[in-house]
Amino acid sequence: MSSSPFPNLSRRERQIMDAVYTLGEASAAEIHAQIPQPITDASVRRLLRILETKGHLTHSKRGREYLYRP
């Protein structure tokens, strides 16, 4: 049995969800800065889209950037 609050997510998806929960609402760049092991900006954005498709995240637009929240 997993102790993770997100048992059906990959390690990277969990890291992103942890960052979003910690920040409350954040841009992709802010989330990227919270990831423990560096990954590319493109990978973070791809994972954000996947998490949104799975229903874990939603976004709103501020200027040119998206703000993600659980």
Buried (B, 14 or more C-beta within 10 A) or exposed (E): EEEEEBEEBEEBBBBBBBBBEEBEBBBBEBBBEBBEEEBEEEBBBEBBEBBBEEEBBEBEEEEEBBBBEE
